[in-house]
């Protein structure tokens, strides 16, 4: 009984970590488009061309993921040696500091401060991989897939709430006290509060036997190991292609709806929230249903196909069609995320869960880094190109699943 209660409180604390952490990540999407594209933005010169603004938007998105690439695998591997709890606390408190720096950058109209804040928060954003590793620690083979789905749902819940809160808190039409810095301050406070709560609610799930010397290139080494390790090489390629396509689509959507339909921060927040809600429902409920009838590889194949075809259908460029397509695209993205995460975990032993989750996070970071820059570059050329490119990547990934 005590052991089960301990698992419950540990799981609950990790669930809360991911909800609040994902809120902090999701809040930025309704903000960056208006911050860079609006002619009245004080962050960029008024004379700057639209193409340059698109590129700057992409770089600011990507810089977070570049440092996530360095930090997440580093912290994931570190947790295998000094424990999950200590590293989770480091990540949360650093995230709070990074968000505060971004808020200050907006207030003092400094693009440099905004980007430095993104760098700090990105480097510290290893909490999702750590939480996943901790969940695996307390899971059995029978409960692993469902538990990972629940933890993914936590991320989606936070990601759905974050953009809505951000859209409203950034709107001066709602209150003169609000502005673009307000969501960053709120997220920083929540990250700080989350860390304090974690001290009292989280019980360590992993007790390491030795400590390894730290070095910042660990992220690069872990990412390379994904493609040199025979056990996960094919999975790594499949997931890299699929996640790159998904990330490119997701990051170009705020620009697309802003330029095409003149959406406000509130409306962009609604778009992001819808995708997050569908993603979360798919992780929590739909995955349980489809796993009763299909194997994990079959789910991976069909969900990637659905996502890729749905993205391609965005070329119809009709507003109500766009809203309808968000449902299958987000559902497919959720399903292939959960099953590929499960396949990654199943491919290694208990003592390597931190490493393999770090690899998974590194692939996410690389995908979002490259697609972040491309979202700005390709959008400046033509909005159809990102959708076509994203769908091609996903369809290639589906073919690799079948081989």
C-alpha positions as CSV (number, residue, x, y, z in Angstrom):
1,X,0.0,0.0,0.0
2,X,2.8,2.4,0.9
3,X,4.6,1.7,-2.3
4,X,1.5,2.4,-4.3
5,X,0.8,5.7,-2.5
6,X,4.4,6.7,-3.1
7,X,4.0,6.0,-6.8
8,X,0.8,8.0,-6.9
9,X,2.3,11.1,-5.3
10,X,5.4,10.8,-7.4
11,X,3.4,10.5,-10.6
12,X,1.1,13.4,-9.5
13,X,4.1,15.7,-8.9
14,X,5.6,14.8,-12.3
15,X,2.2,15.4,-13.9
16,X,2.2,18.9,-12.4
17,X,5.8,19.6,-13.5
18,X,4.9,19.0,-17.1
19,X,1.6,20.9,-17.0
20,X,3.4,24.1,-15.7
21,X,6.5,23.6,-17.8
22,X,4.5,23.2,-21.0
23,X,2.5,26.3,-20.2
24,X,5.8,28.2,-20.2
25,X,6.8,26.8,-23.6
26,X,3.4,27.2,-25.2
27,X,2.8,30.8,-24.2
28,X,5.5,32.1,-26.7
29,X,3.7,31.0,-29.9
30,X,0.9,33.6,-29.9
31,X,3.5,36.3,-29.0
32,X,6.4,36.1,-31.3
33,X,4.5,36.6,-34.5
34,X,3.0,40.0,-33.4
35,X,6.3,41.0,-31.7
36,X,8.2,40.6,-35.0
37,X,5.6,41.0,-37.8
38,X,3.7,44.0,-36.4
39,X,4.9,47.4,-37.8
40,X,4.4,48.9,-34.4
41,X,6.8,46.5,-32.6
42,X,9.6,48.2,-30.7
43,X,11.8,45.2,-30.9
44,X,12.7,45.5,-34.5
45,X,13.3,48.6,-36.7
46,X,10.1,49.8,-38.5
47,X,12.0,49.9,-41.8
48,X,12.9,46.2,-41.6
49,X,11.5,44.1,-44.5
50,X,8.8,41.5,-43.9
51,X,11.1,38.8,-45.1
52,X,13.8,39.8,-42.5
53,X,11.1,39.9,-39.8
54,X,10.1,36.3,-40.8
55,X,13.7,35.2,-40.6
56,X,14.1,36.9,-37.2
57,X,10.9,35.1,-36.0
58,X,12.3,31.8,-37.1
59,X,15.7,32.4,-35.4
60,X,14.1,33.4,-32.1
61,X,12.0,30.2,-32.2
62,X,15.0,28.1,-33.1
63,X,17.5,29.5,-30.5
64,X,15.4,28.0,-27.7
65,X,15.6,24.6,-29.4
66,X,19.3,24.8,-30.2
67,X,20.1,25.2,-26.5
68,X,17.4,22.6,-25.7
69,X,19.5,20.3,-27.9
70,X,22.5,20.9,-25.7
71,X,20.8,20.9,-22.4
72,X,18.1,18.3,-22.5
73,X,20.3,15.2,-23.3
74,X,22.9,16.6,-20.9
75,X,20.5,16.8,-18.1
76,X,18.8,13.5,-19.0
77,X,22.1,11.6,-18.9
78,X,23.1,13.5,-15.7
79,X,19.9,12.3,-14.0
80,X,21.1,8.7,-14.5
81,X,24.1,9.6,-12.2
82,X,22.9,12.1,-9.6
83,X,19.1,11.3,-9.6
84,X,16.0,12.8,-11.2
85,X,14.9,15.2,-8.5
86,X,18.1,17.3,-8.2
87,X,18.2,17.8,-12.0
88,X,14.5,18.6,-12.3
89,X,14.9,21.4,-9.7
90,X,17.9,22.9,-11.5
91,X,15.9,22.9,-14.8
92,X,12.8,24.5,-13.2
93,X,14.7,27.3,-11.4
94,X,16.8,28.1,-14.5
95,X,13.6,28.1,-16.6
96,X,12.1,30.7,-14.3
97,X,15.2,32.9,-14.7
98,X,15.2,32.6,-18.5
99,X,11.5,33.6,-18.7
100,X,12.1,36.6,-16.5
101,X,15.0,37.7,-18.7
102,X,12.7,37.5,-21.8
103,X,10.1,39.6,-19.9
104,X,12.7,42.2,-19.1
105,X,13.8,42.3,-22.7
106,X,10.3,43.1,-23.9
107,X,9.9,45.8,-21.2
108,X,13.2,47.6,-22.1
109,X,12.7,46.9,-25.8
110,X,15.9,44.8,-26.0
111,X,15.9,42.0,-28.5
112,X,19.2,40.8,-27.0
113,X,17.6,40.3,-23.6
114,X,14.7,38.4,-25.2
115,X,17.0,36.1,-27.0
116,X,19.3,35.5,-23.9
117,X,16.2,34.6,-22.0
118,X,15.3,32.1,-24.7
119,X,18.8,30.7,-24.5
120,X,18.6,30.1,-20.7
121,X,15.1,28.7,-20.8
122,X,16.0,26.4,-23.7
123,X,19.1,25.0,-22.1
124,X,17.1,24.3,-18.9
125,X,14.1,22.7,-20.7
126,X,15.1,19.1,-20.0
127,X,12.2,18.5,-17.5
128,X,10.0,16.6,-20.0
129,X,12.7,14.0,-20.7
130,X,13.5,13.7,-17.0
131,X,9.9,13.3,-16.1
132,X,9.5,10.6,-18.8
133,X,12.6,8.8,-17.4
134,X,11.2,9.0,-13.9
135,X,7.8,7.6,-15.0
136,X,9.6,4.7,-16.6
137,X,11.4,4.1,-13.3
138,X,8.1,3.5,-11.5
139,X,6.3,1.7,-14.4
140,X,5.9,-2.0,-15.2
141,X,6.0,-3.3,-18.8
142,X,2.2,-3.5,-18.7
143,X,1.7,0.1,-17.6
144,X,4.6,1.8,-19.4
145,X,2.8,2.9,-22.6
146,X,-0.3,4.1,-20.7
147,X,1.9,6.0,-18.2
148,X,3.9,7.7,-21.0
149,X,0.6,8.6,-22.6
150,X,-0.6,10.2,-19.4
151,X,2.6,12.2,-19.0
152,X,2.3,13.3,-22.7
153,X,-1.2,14.4,-21.9
154,X,0.1,16.5,-19.1
155,X,2.4,18.3,-21.5
156,X,-0.5,18.8,-23.9
157,X,-2.7,20.1,-21.2
158,X,-0.2,22.7,-20.3
159,X,0.5,23.5,-23.9
160,X,-3.2,24.0,-24.5
161,X,-3.6,26.3,-21.5
162,X,-0.4,28.3,-22.1
163,X,-1.4,29.9,-25.5
164,X,-4.8,30.9,-24.3
165,X,-3.5,32.5,-21.1
166,X,-0.7,34.1,-23.2
167,X,-3.2,35.5,-25.8
168,X,-5.4,37.1,-23.2
169,X,-2.6,38.4,-20.9
170,X,-0.8,40.0,-23.8
171,X,-3.9,41.8,-25.0
172,X,-4.0,45.5,-23.9
173,X,-7.6,45.6,-25.2
174,X,-8.6,43.4,-22.2
175,X,-6.6,45.4,-19.6
176,X,-4.2,48.3,-19.8
177,X,-2.1,46.4,-17.2
178,X,-1.4,43.6,-19.7
179,X,1.3,43.5,-22.3
180,X,3.6,41.1,-24.1
181,X,5.8,40.8,-21.0
182,X,3.0,39.7,-18.7
183,X,2.7,36.0,-19.9
184,X,6.5,35.6,-19.4
185,X,6.3,37.0,-15.8
186,X,3.4,34.6,-15.1
187,X,5.2,31.6,-16.5
188,X,8.4,32.5,-14.6
189,X,6.4,32.6,-11.3
190,X,4.7,29.3,-12.1
191,X,8.1,27.6,-12.8
192,X,9.5,28.9,-9.6
193,X,6.4,27.8,-7.7
194,X,6.6,24.4,-9.4
195,X,10.2,23.9,-8.2
196,X,9.3,24.8,-4.6
197,X,6.4,22.4,-4.7
198,X,8.6,19.7,-6.2
199,X,10.9,19.8,-3.2
200,X,8.1,18.6,-1.0
201,X,6.1,16.3,-3.3
202,X,8.6,14.4,-5.4
203,X,10.3,11.3,-4.1
204,X,13.4,10.3,-5.9
205,X,12.7,7.4,-8.3
206,X,16.3,6.6,-9.3
207,X,19.3,6.1,-7.0
208,X,22.6,6.3,-9.0
209,X,25.7,4.4,-8.2
210,X,28.3,6.8,-9.5
211,X,28.8,10.4,-10.7
212,X,30.0,11.3,-14.2
213,X,32.1,14.4,-15.1
214,X,29.9,17.0,-16.8
215,X,30.7,18.4,-20.2
216,X,28.5,20.6,-22.5
217,X,29.1,18.5,-25.6
218,X,27.2,15.6,-24.1
219,X,24.1,16.6,-26.1
220,X,26.0,16.3,-29.4
221,X,27.5,13.0,-28.3
222,X,24.1,11.6,-27.3
223,X,22.5,12.8,-30.5
224,X,25.3,11.2,-32.6
225,X,24.9,8.0,-30.6
226,X,21.3,7.7,-31.7
227,X,22.5,7.1,-35.3
228,X,25.5,4.9,-34.4
229,X,23.6,2.6,-32.0
230,X,22.1,-0.3,-34.0
231,X,19.3,-0.7,-31.5
232,X,17.7,2.7,-32.1
233,X,19.3,3.9,-35.4
234,X,16.3,3.2,-37.6
235,X,13.9,4.6,-34.9
236,X,15.9,7.7,-34.7
237,X,15.7,8.4,-38.4
238,X,12.0,7.7,-38.5
239,X,11.3,10.0,-35.6
240,X,13.7,12.7,-36.8
241,X,11.8,12.9,-40.2
242,X,8.3,12.8,-38.5
243,X,9.1,15.3,-35.8
244,X,10.8,17.7,-38.2
245,X,7.6,17.7,-40.4
246,X,5.4,18.2,-37.4
247,X,7.5,21.0,-35.9
248,X,7.7,22.9,-39.2
249,X,4.0,22.8,-39.6
250,X,3.3,23.9,-36.0
251,X,5.8,26.8,-36.0
252,X,4.6,28.2,-39.3
253,X,0.9,28.2,-38.3
254,X,1.0,31.4,-36.1
255,X,2.6,33.3,-39.0
256,X,0.1,31.8,-41.5
257,X,-3.0,32.7,-39.6
258,X,-1.7,36.1,-38.7
259,X,-0.8,37.0,-42.3
260,X,-3.7,35.2,-44.1
261,X,-6.6,35.8,-41.7
262,X,-5.2,38.8,-39.6
263,X,-5.6,36.8,-36.4
264,X,-4.9,38.6,-33.1
265,X,-2.8,37.1,-30.2
266,X,-6.1,35.9,-28.6
267,X,-7.1,34.1,-31.9
268,X,-3.6,32.6,-32.3
269,X,-3.9,31.3,-28.8
270,X,-7.2,29.6,-29.6
271,X,-5.6,27.9,-32.6
272,X,-2.6,26.7,-30.5
273,X,-5.0,25.6,-27.8
274,X,-7.2,23.6,-30.1
275,X,-4.2,21.7,-31.4
276,X,-3.0,21.1,-27.8
277,X,-6.4,19.8,-26.7
278,X,-6.7,17.4,-29.5
279,X,-3.1,16.2,-29.0
280,X,-3.8,15.7,-25.3
281,X,-7.1,13.8,-25.8
282,X,-5.4,11.6,-28.3
283,X,-2.6,10.8,-25.8
284,X,-5.0,10.1,-23.0
285,X,-7.9,8.3,-24.7
286,X,-7.5,7.5,-28.3
287,X,-4.1,5.8,-27.9
288,X,-5.7,3.3,-25.4
289,X,-8.4,2.4,-28.0
290,X,-6.2,2.0,-31.0
291,X,-3.6,-0.1,-29.0
292,X,-6.3,-2.7,-28.5
293,X,-6.6,-3.3,-32.3
294,X,-3.2,-2.4,-33.8
295,X,0.5,-2.9,-33.0
296,X,2.7,0.0,-32.2
297,X,4.3,-0.1,-35.6
298,X,1.0,-0.1,-37.3
299,X,-0.1,2.9,-35.2
300,X,3.1,4.7,-36.1
301,X,2.6,4.1,-39.8
302,X,-1.1,5.2,-40.0
303,X,-0.8,8.1,-37.7
304,X,2.2,9.5,-39.6
305,X,0.2,9.1,-42.9
306,X,-2.8,10.9,-41.4
307,X,-0.6,13.8,-40.2
308,X,1.2,14.2,-43.5
309,X,-1.9,14.1,-45.7
310,X,-3.7,16.5,-43.4
311,X,-0.9,19.0,-43.7
312,X,-1.0,18.7,-47.4
313,X,-4.7,19.4,-47.4
314,X,-4.0,22.8,-45.9
315,X,-3.2,24.0,-49.4
316,X,-6.9,24.5,-50.0
317,X,-6.4,27.7,-48.1
318,X,-10.0,27.9,-46.7
319,X,-10.4,29.0,-43.1
320,X,-13.0,26.5,-42.0
321,X,-11.1,23.7,-43.7
322,X,-8.0,24.8,-41.8
323,X,-9.8,24.5,-38.5
324,X,-11.2,21.1,-39.4
325,X,-7.8,19.8,-40.4
326,X,-6.2,20.7,-37.1
327,X,-8.1,17.8,-35.6
328,X,-6.7,14.8,-37.6
329,X,-3.2,16.5,-37.9
330,X,-2.9,16.9,-34.1
331,X,-4.4,13.5,-33.4
332,X,-1.9,11.9,-35.8
333,X,1.0,13.8,-34.3
334,X,0.0,12.7,-30.8
335,X,-0.3,9.0,-31.7
336,X,3.1,8.7,-33.5
337,X,4.7,10.6,-30.6
338,X,3.5,8.2,-28.0
339,X,4.2,5.0,-29.9
340,X,7.6,6.0,-31.0
341,X,8.5,7.1,-27.5
342,X,7.4,3.7,-26.3
343,X,9.5,2.0,-28.9
344,X,12.5,4.0,-27.9
345,X,12.1,3.1,-24.3
346,X,11.6,-0.6,-25.1
347,X,14.8,-0.7,-27.2
348,X,17.1,-0.3,-24.1
349,X,17.4,-1.6,-20.6
350,X,16.4,0.0,-17.3
351,X,19.8,1.6,-16.7
352,X,19.8,3.4,-20.0
353,X,16.3,5.0,-19.8
354,X,17.8,8.5,-19.0
355,X,20.1,8.2,-22.0
356,X,17.4,7.1,-24.4
357,X,15.0,9.7,-23.2
358,X,17.8,12.2,-23.7
359,X,18.2,11.0,-27.2
360,X,14.5,11.4,-27.8
361,X,14.6,14.9,-26.5
362,X,17.7,15.7,-28.6
363,X,15.9,14.6,-31.8
364,X,13.0,16.9,-30.8
365,X,15.4,19.8,-30.2
366,X,17.2,19.3,-33.5
367,X,13.9,19.0,-35.4
368,X,12.4,22.1,-33.8
369,X,15.7,24.1,-34.2
370,X,16.0,23.4,-38.0
371,X,12.3,23.8,-38.6
372,X,12.2,27.0,-36.6
373,X,14.6,28.7,-38.9
374,X,13.0,27.2,-42.0
375,X,9.5,28.3,-40.9
376,X,10.6,31.9,-41.2
377,X,12.7,31.4,-44.4
378,X,10.1,29.3,-46.3
379,X,7.2,31.5,-45.2
380,X,9.0,34.6,-46.6
381,X,9.0,32.8,-50.0
382,X,5.5,31.3,-50.0
383,X,3.2,29.9,-47.3
384,X,2.5,26.8,-49.4
385,X,6.1,25.6,-49.3
386,X,6.3,24.8,-45.5
387,X,3.1,22.7,-45.7
388,X,4.4,20.7,-48.7
389,X,7.9,20.3,-47.2
390,X,6.4,19.1,-43.9
391,X,4.1,16.6,-45.5
392,X,6.9,15.1,-47.6
393,X,9.1,14.6,-44.5
394,X,6.2,12.8,-42.8
395,X,5.4,10.6,-45.7
396,X,9.1,9.6,-46.0
397,X,9.0,8.7,-42.3
398,X,5.9,6.5,-42.9
399,X,7.7,4.6,-45.7
400,X,10.7,4.0,-43.4
401,X,8.3,2.5,-40.8
402,X,7.2,-0.1,-43.4
403,X,10.7,-1.1,-44.5
